[in-house]
Every structure is written in structure tokens, then in C-alpha cells.
Amino acid sequence: MKSLKFIMIGSLVMLSSSLVWMMSGCSSSPVRQPIVTVSIEPQRFLLEKIVGDRVQVRSLLTEGANPETYDPTVTHMFNLGNSLGYLKIGNIGFEAAIADKISEANPGLPIYNTSEGVVPVYGTHTHGNHVHESVDPHTWTSVKNARIIAANMLSAMKEIDSNNAAYYQKNYERLARQLDSIDSVVTVRLAPCRGSIFMVWHPSLSYFARDYGLTQLVIGNADHKESSIASLKESIEQARNRGARLFFFQKDFDSRQISAINAELQADEVDINPLTYNWDEEIIKIADAIALHAAPDNHNITAL
């Protein structure tokens, strides 16, 4: 009986030790980071530069997803409902489509339009003679606009998390210098190309073209849909008449129709991804493609 008593006491001591260890382990577990939600990956790139390790940034539209067909998952809405704030890019269709869902998930969620203050571009959704006078939503494809977007993000974070305002301000100033440096590099690189024309399937580079004195010629459909044969013929003829020789396309959406169209144009194809997280690299890639293919003598895009 005595040995049994010692065994029972020993077991209780081991159990108590295990419980203490488990409790201490739980108490030392890292505190969960607060979440801020953005609409697209380029926003996440910019915002992470500002918030550093103080906040976790989540994107609704992950890389490779199509904004035209996007429908938020349960996980997306859960994260959004538990966010400190939602920083939308503004004027993307799915943002308006999920407005009611956001209100239901978190009625008090602060929502900020990070493109506020950007001078809008209209009429980029052109197919033949048909122009839809809506705001071009691709504000982030401009370095100058990115500076405005980043400033709006800073202002939002100072409201959402005022305790870290000084930290966010310091990080923003570093980011602003980086953006100014990128803009200076691209400005110099594209100075000889002012007046050049390039083709796109989807009008994603309107603000970029405006910044550097270029012309974007839309060949396909602004909504990644099938274009009519008459519209395509008109666009192809216009491209030929204007000497366009460089064709930007998004391989995730446009590859199916590009080959057939470019059989007529014989242009040089460059795939781009305006929705990538690596926003800075993509901007430089686009600038390099135009600088490489633009002929200074006649400002037309020439072969690769």
C-alpha cells in the first residue's frame, strides 16, 4: 500500500508539472498581430513598407486571381471582419460588389480609399468607336500615384493605430524616398521615348502612360472578354497606321487571344503582371521594355 501511495503521489506531481509547463507555454506564446486588409497585392507591398512588423497586411485579391470574377472566400471575409481597417484601392468593381458583405461582417470597420487625391483618367475602356466614360481603376501602375496612395495609407494607419504613428511616419519617409528614386530613374530612362505608342490588351497602364508622355493603345477588351471581329480589325488597323510595335499583355488572362491577333500585327510581346506583389520590379520592367524598343528618331515602338 505504501508503494502504491508513492506511485500515486509521483503521478500527481508529474501531472502538476505538465500543467504548469503547458500554462507557461501558453503564456509565452507570441501575441497575435493585428490585421489590416487591402484589396490588391501592390497595396500590400506599399503598406508593408510602412507598417513593418507592427501589423499583418492581408490582400483580398491574391496574386493570379482575376478582379473581374473575384468573389471573396469565407476566410477573406473573416479576416476582413477582424481587421483594424480596410484600405481599398478605389474604383475596382469587386470593392463595390462586396460593400454589403463588409457592412454585415463588421459594421464599424474603418474604410479608406487609398487613391483619394489621384487625378483620374477617363475613357480608357475604348473598343473601336465605343468609349465608356468610367474612371480607370489602375491607379497603382503610376509611381507618382503610388506616392499619393502611400501617403493615404500613412494617414489611415495613424488613425487606426495612433500609438505607432511615429514609427509609421519614419517608415513612410523611407518609402517616399524610394518611390521618388524610382520615378527619377524611369523619367530619365523614358525621356527619349515621349510620344511613343505601345499596345495593351487590357488598359492597365493608362496612368503610367500619362506620367511619361506615352500613348496606350487598347487592342482587346477592357473586361478581359471576347471582342467583336469588327472591333479587333479596327484596333489592328489603328496599330499598324500608328506604327505600334510593342504589345504588353497579361498571360494569366490574355494569352488565349494574343497569338491570333499578333499573327496580324507581328509585334513584340512582353508579358506583365500589374497585380503582382513585386510592384517596384514590375514598374522597372515596363519602363525597360519601352526604353529598349522605342526608336528615338520617330518615337515609335520598334522590334525587340
C-alpha positions in Angstrom: 0.0 0.0 0.0 2.9 2.3 0.8 4.5 1.8 -2.6 1.1 2.4 -4.3 0.8 5.6 -2.3 4.2 6.8 -3.5 3.3 5.9 -7.1 0.0 8.0 -6.9 1.9 11.0 -5.3 4.5 10.7 -8.1 1.9 10.7 -10.8 0.2 13.7 -9.3 3.5 15.6 -9.2 4.2 14.8 -12.8 0.6 15.8 -13.8 1.0 19.1 -11.9 4.4 19.7 -13.6 2.9 19.1 -17.0 0.0 21.5 -16.4 2.5 24.2 -15.2 4.6 23.7 -18.3 1.5 23.9 -20.6 0.3 27.0 -18.9 3.7 28.7 -19.1 4.0 27.7 -22.7 0.6 29.3 -23.4 1.5 32.4 -21.6 4.8 32.8 -23.5 3.2 32.3 -26.9 3.5 35.3 -29.2 0.8 37.9 -29.2 -1.3 37.7 -32.4 -0.6 40.6 -34.7 -3.4 43.0 -35.6 -4.6 42.7 -39.2 -5.2 45.4 -41.8 -6.8 44.4 -45.1 -6.1 45.8 -48.6 -7.7 45.0 -51.9 -4.7 44.0 -54.1 -1.1 42.9 -53.8 0.6 46.1 -54.9 -1.1 47.8 -52.0 0.3 45.1 -49.6 3.7 45.9 -51.0 3.4 49.5 -50.2 1.7 49.2 -46.8 4.1 46.6 -45.5 6.9 49.1 -46.1 5.0 51.5 -43.8 3.8 49.2 -41.0 6.8 47.0 -40.8 6.4 44.3 -38.1 3.6 46.1 -36.2 0.7 44.9 -38.4 -0.1 42.0 -40.6 -1.3 43.0 -44.0 -3.8 40.8 -45.9 -4.9 41.1 -49.5 -8.4 40.2 -50.7 -7.2 39.6 -54.2 -4.3 37.2 -54.1 -1.8 37.1 -57.0 -3.1 35.3 -60.1 -6.8 36.0 -59.2 -9.0 37.8 -61.7 -10.5 41.0 -60.4 -13.4 40.7 -62.9 -14.6 37.4 -61.5 -13.4 37.7 -57.9 -15.7 36.5 -55.1 -14.3 36.7 -51.5 -13.9 33.5 -49.7 -15.1 32.8 -46.1 -11.5 33.2 -44.9 -11.2 36.6 -46.7 -14.4 37.9 -45.1 -13.4 36.5 -41.7 -10.0 38.3 -41.9 -11.7 41.5 -43.1 -14.2 41.3 -40.2 -11.4 41.0 -37.7 -9.3 43.8 -39.3 -8.4 47.1 -37.7 -9.3 48.7 -41.1 -9.9 48.1 -44.8 -7.7 50.2 -47.2 -9.3 49.8 -50.6 -7.7 50.9 -53.8 -10.9 52.6 -55.1 -13.0 52.0 -58.3 -12.2 48.3 -58.7 -15.5 46.6 -59.4 -15.3 43.9 -56.7 -14.8 46.5 -54.0 -18.3 47.9 -54.6 -19.7 44.4 -55.0 -18.6 43.3 -51.5 -19.6 46.6 -49.7 -22.7 45.0 -48.2 -20.8 41.9 -47.1 -18.3 44.1 -45.4 -21.0 46.0 -43.6 -22.6 42.8 -42.4 -19.2 41.3 -41.2 -18.1 44.4 -39.4 -20.4 47.5 -39.4 -17.9 49.6 -37.6 -14.9 48.8 -39.8 -13.0 51.9 -40.8 -12.7 52.0 -44.6 -10.3 54.2 -46.5 -9.9 55.0 -50.2 -6.2 55.0 -50.8 -6.5 56.5 -54.3 -8.1 59.6 -52.9 -6.4 62.7 -54.4 -5.3 60.9 -57.6 -6.3 62.8 -60.7 -8.4 60.2 -62.5 -8.1 59.0 -66.1 -11.3 58.5 -68.0 -12.3 56.8 -71.3 -9.6 54.1 -71.3 -12.1 51.4 -71.8 -12.3 52.0 -75.6 -13.3 49.4 -78.2 -13.5 50.8 -81.7 -15.7 53.8 -81.5 -17.3 52.8 -78.2 -15.9 54.6 -75.1 -17.1 54.0 -71.5 -16.5 57.2 -69.5 -15.7 55.5 -66.2 -12.7 56.1 -64.0 -9.7 53.9 -64.9 -9.1 51.9 -61.7 -5.4 51.1 -62.3 -4.1 54.0 -60.2 -1.3 51.9 -58.7 0.6 51.5 -62.0 1.9 55.0 -61.7 4.9 55.8 -59.4 3.5 59.3 -58.8 0.2 57.8 -57.9 1.9 55.3 -55.6 3.3 58.3 -53.7 -0.3 59.5 -53.1 -1.5 56.1 -52.2 1.3 55.6 -49.7 0.5 59.0 -48.1 -3.1 58.0 -47.8 -2.0 54.7 -46.2 0.1 56.6 -43.7 -2.8 58.8 -42.7 -5.1 55.8 -42.3 -2.6 53.9 -40.1 -2.1 56.9 -37.9 -5.9 57.0 -37.3 -6.2 53.2 -36.9 -3.1 52.8 -34.7 -2.1 56.1 -33.2 0.3 54.5 -30.7 2.7 53.6 -33.6 2.3 56.9 -35.5 5.9 57.9 -35.2 7.1 54.5 -36.3 4.8 54.6 -39.4 5.9 58.1 -40.2 9.6 57.2 -40.2 8.9 54.1 -42.4 6.8 56.2 -44.8 9.5 58.8 -45.3 11.9 56.0 -46.2 9.4 54.6 -48.7 8.7 58.1 -50.2 12.4 58.4 -50.9 12.4 55.0 -52.6 9.4 56.0 -54.7 11.0 59.3 -55.7 14.1 57.5 -56.7 12.2 55.0 -58.9 10.3 57.9 -60.5 13.5 59.7 -61.3 15.1 56.6 -62.8 12.0 55.9 -65.0 11.7 59.6 -66.0 15.3 59.7 -67.3 15.0 56.3 -69.0 11.8 57.2 -70.8 12.7 60.9 -71.7 13.8 59.9 -75.2 10.6 58.0 -75.7 8.0 60.7 -75.2 5.3 60.4 -77.8 5.9 56.6 -78.2 2.9 54.3 -78.6 2.5 50.8 -77.1 -0.3 48.3 -77.3 -2.0 46.5 -74.4 -4.8 44.0 -74.4 -6.3 45.3 -71.1 -5.9 49.1 -70.4 -3.8 48.7 -67.3 -1.1 51.3 -68.0 -3.1 54.5 -68.5 -1.6 56.3 -65.6 1.9 55.1 -66.4 1.5 56.4 -70.0 0.2 59.8 -68.7 3.1 60.2 -66.4 5.8 59.8 -69.1 4.1 61.2 -72.2 3.3 57.9 -73.8 0.2 56.6 -75.7 -1.5 53.4 -74.7 -3.5 51.7 -77.5 -6.0 49.2 -76.3 -6.4 46.2 -78.6 -8.6 43.9 -76.6 -11.5 44.2 -74.3 -11.2 46.2 -71.1 -13.1 43.5 -69.1 -11.0 40.5 -70.4 -13.9 39.4 -72.6 -14.1 38.4 -76.2 -14.0 41.4 -78.6 -16.0 41.5 -81.8 -14.2 40.8 -85.0 -15.0 44.2 -86.3 -13.6 45.9 -83.2 -10.4 43.8 -83.4 -9.9 44.6 -87.1 -10.3 48.3 -86.3 -7.8 48.1 -83.5 -5.3 46.2 -85.6 -5.6 48.7 -88.4 -5.1 51.6 -86.0 -2.0 49.9 -84.5 -0.5 49.5 -88.0 -1.2 53.1 -89.0 0.4 54.4 -85.8 3.5 52.2 -86.0 2.9 50.4 -82.7 5.3 47.5 -82.4 5.3 46.6 -78.7 2.5 44.6 -77.2 2.0 44.3 -73.4 -0.3 41.5 -72.2 -1.2 39.7 -69.0 -0.5 36.0 -69.6 -3.0 34.9 -66.9 -5.9 36.5 -68.8 -4.9 37.3 -72.4 -2.7 34.5 -73.8 -5.6 32.7 -75.5 -6.3 35.6 -77.9 -2.9 37.2 -78.2 -1.4 34.7 -80.6 -4.2 35.0 -83.2 -4.2 38.8 -83.1 -0.4 39.2 -83.1 -0.2 36.9 -86.2 -1.7 40.0 -87.9 0.4 42.6 -86.1 3.8 40.8 -85.8 4.5 42.9 -82.7 6.9 42.1 -79.9 5.1 40.6 -76.9 6.0 41.4 -73.3 4.0 39.8 -70.5 3.3 41.9 -67.5 1.5 41.5 -64.2 0.2 44.7 -62.8 -1.3 42.9 -59.8 2.0 41.4 -58.6 3.3 42.0 -55.1 6.7 42.9 -56.6 5.3 46.2 -57.7 8.7 48.1 -57.9 10.2 45.4 -60.1 7.2 45.4 -62.4 7.3 49.2 -62.9 11.0 49.0 -63.9 10.3 46.0 -66.2 7.7 48.0 -68.1 9.9 51.1 -68.3 12.8 49.0 -69.6 10.7 47.3 -72.3 9.6 50.7 -73.6 13.0 52.2 -73.4 14.6 49.2 -75.2 12.1 49.2 -78.0 11.4 52.9 -78.6 13.2 54.4 -81.6 14.3 58.0 -80.7 14.1 59.1 -84.3 10.4 58.6 -84.8 9.1 57.8 -81.3 7.6 54.5 -82.5 8.0 51.2 -80.7 10.3 49.0 -82.7 11.0 45.3 -82.7 12.7 43.6 -79.8 
